[in-house]
Amino acid sequence: MGMNKNTVLGWATLIMIIMGLILIALGAFRYDETAGWGFASTGVGFLANAWVFSSLKGRL
């Protein structure tokens, strides 16, 4: 099974989306104090990076 650049970017996008949603959920449901804002903002950053990786698919 050969993985080309688009396959690697697809897997990276999927993993980053999952991690972003987990971090947002941790910030929303697990931590009610100030730490929750940090988890949620990091999750939003993960989703932004996943969006960039997704848009790079097919262009590299």
Gaussian input, Z-matrix of N, CA and C with variables (Angstrom, degrees):
# hf/3-21g

backbone

0 1
 N
 C     1     B1
 C     2     B2     1     A1
 N     3     B3     2     A2     1     D1
 C     4     B4     3     A3     2     D2
 C     5     B5     4     A4     3     D3
 N     6     B6     5     A5     4     D4
 C     7     B7     6     A6     5     D5
 C     8     B8     7     A7     6     D6
 N     9     B9     8     A8     7     D7
 C    10    B10     9     A9     8     D8
 C    11    B11    10    A10     9     D9
 N    12    B12    11    A11    10    D10
 C    13    B13    12    A12    11    D11
 C    14    B14    13    A13    12    D12
 N    15    B15    14    A14    13    D13
 C    16    B16    15    A15    14    D14
 C    17    B17    16    A16    15    D15
 N    18    B18    17    A17    16    D16
 C    19    B19    18    A18    17    D17
 C    20    B20    19    A19    18    D18
 N    21    B21    20    A20    19    D19
 C    22    B22    21    A21    20    D20
 C    23    B23    22    A22    21    D21
 N    24    B24    23    A23    22    D22
 C    25    B25    24    A24    23    D23
 C    26    B26    25    A25    24    D24
 N    27    B27    26    A26    25    D25
 C    28    B28    27    A27    26    D26
 C    29    B29    28    A28    27    D27
 N    30    B30    29    A29    28    D28
 C    31    B31    30    A30    29    D29
 C    32    B32    31    A31    30    D30
 N    33    B33    32    A32    31    D31
 C    34    B34    33    A33    32    D32
 C    35    B35    34    A34    33    D33
 N    36    B36    35    A35    34    D34
 C    37    B37    36    A36    35    D35
 C    38    B38    37    A37    36    D36
 N    39    B39    38    A38    37    D37
 C    40    B40    39    A39    38    D38
 C    41    B41    40    A40    39    D39
 N    42    B42    41    A41    40    D40
 C    43    B43    42    A42    41    D41
 C    44    B44    43    A43    42    D42
 N    45    B45    44    A44    43    D43
 C    46    B46    45    A45    44    D44
 C    47    B47    46    A46    45    D45
 N    48    B48    47    A47    46    D46
 C    49    B49    48    A48    47    D47
 C    50    B50    49    A49    48    D48
 N    51    B51    50    A50    49    D49
 C    52    B52    51    A51    50    D50
 C    53    B53    52    A52    51    D51
 N    54    B54    53    A53    52    D52
 C    55    B55    54    A54    53    D53
 C    56    B56    55    A55    54    D54
 N    57    B57    56    A56    55    D55
 C    58    B58    57    A57    56    D56
 C    59    B59    58    A58    57    D57
 N    60    B60    59    A59    58    D58
 C    61    B61    60    A60    59    D59
 C    62    B62    61    A61    60    D60
 N    63    B63    62    A62    61    D61
 C    64    B64    63    A63    62    D62
 C    65    B65    64    A64    63    D63
 N    66    B66    65    A65    64    D64
 C    67    B67    66    A66    65    D65
 C    68    B68    67    A67    66    D66
 N    69    B69    68    A68    67    D67
 C    70    B70    69    A69    68    D68
 C    71    B71    70    A70    69    D69
 N    72    B72    71    A71    70    D70
 C    73    B73    72    A72    71    D71
 C    74    B74    73    A73    72    D72
 N    75    B75    74    A74    73    D73
 C    76    B76    75    A75    74    D74
 C    77    B77    76    A76    75    D75
 N    78    B78    77    A77    76    D76
 C    79    B79    78    A78    77    D77
 C    80    B80    79    A79    78    D78
 N    81    B81    80    A80    79    D79
 C    82    B82    81    A81    80    D80
 C    83    B83    82    A82    81    D81
 N    84    B84    83    A83    82    D82
 C    85    B85    84    A84    83    D83
 C    86    B86    85    A85    84    D84
 N    87    B87    86    A86    85    D85
 C    88    B88    87    A87    86    D86
 C    89    B89    88    A88    87    D87
 N    90    B90    89    A89    88    D88
 C    91    B91    90    A90    89    D89
 C    92    B92    91    A91    90    D90
 N    93    B93    92    A92    91    D91
 C    94    B94    93    A93    92    D92
 C    95    B95    94    A94    93    D93
 N    96    B96    95    A95    94    D94
 C    97    B97    96    A96    95    D95
 C    98    B98    97    A97    96    D96
 N    99    B99    98    A98    97    D97
 C   100   B100    99    A99    98    D98
 C   101   B101   100   A100    99    D99
 N   102   B102   101   A101   100   D100
 C   103   B103   102   A102   101   D101
 C   104   B104   103   A103   102   D102
 N   105   B105   104   A104   103   D103
 C   106   B106   105   A105   104   D104
 C   107   B107   106   A106   105   D105
 N   108   B108   107   A107   106   D106
 C   109   B109   108   A108   107   D107
 C   110   B110   109   A109   108   D108
 N   111   B111   110   A110   109   D109
 C   112   B112   111   A111   110   D110
 C   113   B113   112   A112   111   D111
 N   114   B114   113   A113   112   D112
 C   115   B115   114   A114   113   D113
 C   116   B116   115   A115   114   D114
 N   117   B117   116   A116   115   D115
 C   118   B118   117   A117   116   D116
 C   119   B119   118   A118   117   D117
 N   120   B120   119   A119   118   D118
 C   121   B121   120   A120   119   D119
 C   122   B122   121   A121   120   D120
 N   123   B123   122   A122   121   D121
 C   124   B124   123   A123   122   D122
 C   125   B125   124   A124   123   D123
 N   126   B126   125   A125   124   D124
 C   127   B127   126   A126   125   D125
 C   128   B128   127   A127   126   D126
 N   129   B129   128   A128   127   D127
 C   130   B130   129   A129   128   D128
 C   131   B131   130   A130   129   D129
 N   132   B132   131   A131   130   D130
 C   133   B133   132   A132   131   D131
 C   134   B134   133   A133   132   D132
 N   135   B135   134   A134   133   D133
 C   136   B136   135   A135   134   D134
 C   137   B137   136   A136   135   D135
 N   138   B138   137   A137   136   D136
 C   139   B139   138   A138   137   D137
 C   140   B140   139   A139   138   D138
 N   141   B141   140   A140   139   D139
 C   142   B142   141   A141   140   D140
 C   143   B143   142   A142   141   D141
 N   144   B144   143   A143   142   D142
 C   145   B145   144   A144   143   D143
 C   146   B146   145   A145   144   D144
 N   147   B147   146   A146   145   D145
 C   148   B148   147   A147   146   D146
 C   149   B149   148   A148   147   D147
 N   150   B150   149   A149   148   D148
 C   151   B151   150   A150   149   D149
 C   152   B152   151   A151   150   D150
 N   153   B153   152   A152   151   D151
 C   154   B154   153   A153   152   D152
 C   155   B155   154   A154   153   D153
 N   156   B156   155   A155   154   D154
 C   157   B157   156   A156   155   D155
 C   158   B158   157   A157   156   D156
 N   159   B159   158   A158   157   D157
 C   160   B160   159   A159   158   D158
 C   161   B161   160   A160   159   D159
 N   162   B162   161   A161   160   D160
 C   163   B163   162   A162   161   D161
 C   164   B164   163   A163   162   D162
 N   165   B165   164   A164   163   D163
 C   166   B166   165   A165   164   D164
 C   167   B167   166   A166   165   D165
 N   168   B168   167   A167   166   D166
 C   169   B169   168   A168   167   D167
 C   170   B170   169   A169   168   D168
 N   171   B171   170   A170   169   D169
 C   172   B172   171   A171   170   D170
 C   173   B173   172   A172   171   D171
 N   174   B174   173   A173   172   D172
 C   175   B175   174   A174   173   D173
 C   176   B176   175   A175   174   D174
 N   177   B177   176   A176   175   D175
 C   178   B178   177   A177   176   D176
 C   179   B179   178   A178   177   D177

   B1=1.4479
   B2=1.5261
   B3=1.3014
   B4=1.4547
   B5=1.5162
   B6=1.2970
   B7=1.4565
   B8=1.5208
   B9=1.3151
   B10=1.4605
   B11=1.5350
   B12=1.3186
   B13=1.4693
   B14=1.5212
   B15=1.3235
   B16=1.4626
   B17=1.5184
   B18=1.3242
   B19=1.4620
   B20=1.5234
   B21=1.3246
   B22=1.4684
   B23=1.5199
   B24=1.3236
   B25=1.4635
   B26=1.5235
   B27=1.3229
   B28=1.4626
   B29=1.5135
   B30=1.3341
   B31=1.4624
   B32=1.5262
   B33=1.3266
   B34=1.4701
   B35=1.5251
   B36=1.3277
   B37=1.4599
   B38=1.5215
   B39=1.3178
   B40=1.4567
   B41=1.5298
   B42=1.3203
   B43=1.4637
   B44=1.5275
   B45=1.3328
   B46=1.4682
   B47=1.5209
   B48=1.3260
   B49=1.4697
   B50=1.5204
   B51=1.3342
   B52=1.4644
   B53=1.5301
   B54=1.3216
   B55=1.4624
   B56=1.5274
   B57=1.3270
   B58=1.4633
   B59=1.5173
   B60=1.3392
   B61=1.4600
   B62=1.5292
   B63=1.3378
   B64=1.4698
   B65=1.5239
   B66=1.3283
   B67=1.4653
   B68=1.5278
   B69=1.3260
   B70=1.4640
   B71=1.5252
   B72=1.3345
   B73=1.4669
   B74=1.5290
   B75=1.3368
   B76=1.4601
   B77=1.5246
   B78=1.3228
   B79=1.4583
   B80=1.5099
   B81=1.3337
   B82=1.4630
   B83=1.5205
   B84=1.3251
   B85=1.4620
   B86=1.5234
   B87=1.3185
   B88=1.4658
   B89=1.5239
   B90=1.3126
   B91=1.4659
   B92=1.5160
   B93=1.3184
   B94=1.4669
   B95=1.5215
   B96=1.3290
   B97=1.4608
   B98=1.5315
   B99=1.2917
   B100=1.4634
   B101=1.5184
   B102=1.3198
   B103=1.4660
   B104=1.5270
   B105=1.3110
   B106=1.4655
   B107=1.5135
   B108=1.3404
   B109=1.4689
   B110=1.5248
   B111=1.3198
   B112=1.4643
   B113=1.5161
   B114=1.3356
   B115=1.4594
   B116=1.5275
   B117=1.3294
   B118=1.4563
   B119=1.5241
   B120=1.3199
   B121=1.4649
   B122=1.5266
   B123=1.3321
   B124=1.4618
   B125=1.5235
   B126=1.3220
   B127=1.4626
   B128=1.5230
   B129=1.3278
   B130=1.4678
   B131=1.5295
   B132=1.3308
   B133=1.4645
   B134=1.5157
   B135=1.3314
   B136=1.4657
   B137=1.5192
   B138=1.3383
   B139=1.4640
   B140=1.5311
   B141=1.3262
   B142=1.4669
   B143=1.5233
   B144=1.3378
   B145=1.4697
   B146=1.5192
   B147=1.3264
   B148=1.4646
   B149=1.5200
   B150=1.3291
   B151=1.4580
   B152=1.5321
   B153=1.3217
   B154=1.4612
   B155=1.5302
   B156=1.3347
   B157=1.4662
   B158=1.5200
   B159=1.3312
   B160=1.4569
   B161=1.5227
   B162=1.3234
   B163=1.4653
   B164=1.5205
   B165=1.3259
   B166=1.4648
   B167=1.5242
   B168=1.3422
   B169=1.4572
   B170=1.5176
   B171=1.3045
   B172=1.4528
   B173=1.5215
   B174=1.3140
   B175=1.4614
   B176=1.5064
   B177=1.3211
   B178=1.4740
   B179=1.4987
   A1=108.49
   A2=115.87
   A3=119.90
   A4=111.11
   A5=114.80
   A6=119.17
   A7=108.54
   A8=116.02
   A9=119.49
   A10=109.61
   A11=115.97
   A12=120.17
   A13=112.29
   A14=116.74
   A15=119.13
   A16=112.09
   A17=117.16
   A18=120.26
   A19=110.68
   A20=116.38
   A21=120.12
   A22=110.34
   A23=117.74
   A24=120.26
   A25=111.28
   A26=117.36
   A27=120.30
   A28=112.22
   A29=116.88
   A30=120.24
   A31=110.77
   A32=117.35
   A33=120.26
   A34=110.34
   A35=117.13
   A36=120.96
   A37=110.74
   A38=117.26
   A39=121.16
   A40=111.28
   A41=117.16
   A42=120.73
   A43=110.78
   A44=117.03
   A45=119.34
   A46=111.80
   A47=118.38
   A48=120.63
   A49=110.08
   A50=116.62
   A51=120.19
   A52=110.40
   A53=116.96
   A54=119.79
   A55=111.49
   A56=117.58
   A57=120.62
   A58=112.12
   A59=116.37
   A60=119.54
   A61=111.59
   A62=116.75
   A63=119.55
   A64=110.55
   A65=117.47
   A66=120.00
   A67=111.86
   A68=116.97
   A69=119.99
   A70=110.20
   A71=116.96
   A72=120.37
   A73=110.75
   A74=117.87
   A75=119.92
   A76=110.82
   A77=115.98
   A78=119.17
   A79=112.97
   A80=116.77
   A81=119.69
   A82=112.71
   A83=117.40
   A84=119.37
   A85=114.58
   A86=118.45
   A87=119.74
   A88=111.93
   A89=116.74
   A90=120.72
   A91=109.68
   A92=116.29
   A93=120.99
   A94=112.39
   A95=117.51
   A96=119.74
   A97=109.98
   A98=116.93
   A99=122.61
   A100=112.35
   A101=118.64
   A102=121.03
   A103=111.45
   A104=117.19
   A105=120.64
   A106=112.74
   A107=116.05
   A108=119.69
   A109=110.67
   A110=117.24
   A111=120.57
   A112=111.83
   A113=116.46
   A114=119.75
   A115=110.86
   A116=116.39
   A117=120.03
   A118=111.58
   A119=118.12
   A120=119.49
   A121=111.43
   A122=117.35
   A123=119.54
   A124=110.39
   A125=117.33
   A126=121.07
   A127=112.14
   A128=116.46
   A129=120.15
   A130=109.81
   A131=117.24
   A132=120.47
   A133=112.14
   A134=116.88
   A135=120.33
   A136=110.78
   A137=117.05
   A138=119.83
   A139=111.19
   A140=117.32
   A141=120.11
   A142=110.85
   A143=116.99
   A144=119.49
   A145=111.34
   A146=117.80
   A147=120.68
   A148=110.46
   A149=116.91
   A150=120.60
   A151=110.35
   A152=116.84
   A153=121.06
   A154=110.85
   A155=116.58
   A156=119.62
   A157=110.68
   A158=116.42
   A159=120.14
   A160=111.25
   A161=117.19
   A162=119.28
   A163=111.84
   A164=118.19
   A165=120.69
   A166=112.71
   A167=117.22
   A168=119.92
   A169=109.99
   A170=117.21
   A171=122.41
   A172=114.31
   A173=117.67
   A174=120.36
   A175=112.70
   A176=117.16
   A177=120.02
   A178=110.88
   D1=106.40
   D2=178.06
   D3=-89.18
   D4=133.68
   D5=178.98
   D6=-106.67
   D7=119.78
   D8=176.28
   D9=-91.50
   D10=-174.93
   D11=-175.86
   D12=-63.66
   D13=-38.06
   D14=-178.75
   D15=-68.41
   D16=-35.72
   D17=177.63
   D18=-66.60
   D19=-42.21
   D20=178.40
   D21=-63.23
   D22=-43.25
   D23=178.51
   D24=-65.72
   D25=-35.14
   D26=177.28
   D27=-64.63
   D28=-44.47
   D29=178.13
   D30=-66.70
   D31=-40.45
   D32=178.72
   D33=-63.18
   D34=-39.69
   D35=178.04
   D36=-62.98
   D37=-46.04
   D38=-179.38
   D39=-62.27
   D40=-45.62
   D41=-179.95
   D42=-63.58
   D43=-40.73
   D44=-179.18
   D45=-69.77
   D46=-33.97
   D47=176.00
   D48=-65.01
   D49=-44.70
   D50=179.77
   D51=-62.44
   D52=-46.62
   D53=-179.70
   D54=-64.96
   D55=-39.20
   D56=178.09
   D57=-61.56
   D58=-43.39
   D59=179.05
   D60=-67.74
   D61=-36.85
   D62=176.84
   D63=-64.00
   D64=-43.31
   D65=-179.52
   D66=-66.22
   D67=-39.29
   D68=177.09
   D69=-64.69
   D70=-41.08
   D71=178.44
   D72=-65.08
   D73=-39.38
   D74=176.63
   D75=-61.94
   D76=-43.21
   D77=179.55
   D78=-66.07
   D79=-33.20
   D80=-176.56
   D81=-83.74
   D82=-37.91
   D83=-170.27
   D84=-110.03
   D85=-26.72
   D86=-174.11
   D87=-95.38
   D88=-46.04
   D89=-175.16
   D90=-110.01
   D91=114.55
   D92=-177.75
   D93=-92.30
   D94=-15.51
   D95=-177.42
   D96=-89.15
   D97=-158.82
   D98=-174.44
   D99=-62.87
   D100=-29.91
   D101=-179.12
   D102=-61.93
   D103=-28.60
   D104=178.82
   D105=-61.51
   D106=-36.43
   D107=177.82
   D108=-64.71
   D109=-37.14
   D110=178.27
   D111=-66.35
   D112=-44.00
   D113=177.83
   D114=-62.03
   D115=-44.48
   D116=-177.81
   D117=-66.36
   D118=-41.16
   D119=-179.96
   D120=-69.56
   D121=-33.77
   D122=174.76
   D123=-66.54
   D124=-37.91
   D125=176.53
   D126=-62.95
   D127=-39.43
   D128=176.77
   D129=-65.00
   D130=-37.74
   D131=175.95
   D132=-63.29
   D133=-39.81
   D134=176.34
   D135=-61.82
   D136=-41.97
   D137=179.04
   D138=-65.84
   D139=-36.10
   D140=177.41
   D141=-65.48
   D142=-41.46
   D143=176.96
   D144=-66.13
   D145=-37.01
   D146=177.29
   D147=-64.06
   D148=-36.39
   D149=177.84
   D150=-63.96
   D151=-41.05
   D152=177.63
   D153=-64.40
   D154=-45.17
   D155=178.86
   D156=-61.45
   D157=-40.60
   D158=179.78
   D159=-64.23
   D160=-38.43
   D161=-179.68
   D162=-74.02
   D163=-20.62
   D164=178.41
   D165=-79.99
   D166=-18.10
   D167=-179.73
   D168=-58.86
   D169=129.46
   D170=179.52
   D171=88.12
   D172=-10.94
   D173=-178.51
   D174=-101.79
   D175=-19.06
   D176=-179.01
   D177=-92.69

